[in-house]
Amino acid sequence: MNILFICSKNKWRSRTAETIFKNNGQHVVRSAGTEASARIRVSQKDINWADKIYVMELKHEFKIRKNFTLNKSTKLEILGIPDDYPYMNPELIDILTTLLSHEFTTGY
């Protein structure tokens, strides 16, 4: 399964999620951001690639649905993680691993 994590600038939250889950042996993982200033800006190609998209906030879902066409089979889920945590913050890692324990088993 191809999983895409999305936040605003792809510097903290989605990038952390990609880092901790990318070598899980179960899924292929990428990350991107919705803003023009994002480290990696989400594209229609990314959306088409993804089987499942996790966005950090409701505003990200809104931007994805407004600006891109989702495949009917693509699942999109809001994680509800505010932009309060820097890259690889231990609390952010705990939140992500708790919220996504059903999706991933990690050795992180």
Secondary structure, 3 states (H helix, E strand, C coil): CEEEEEECCCCCHHHHHHHHHCCCCCCEEEEEECCCCCCCECCHHHHHHCCEEEECCHHHHHHHHHHCCCCCCCEEEECCCCCCCCCCCHHHHHHHHHHCCCCCCCCC
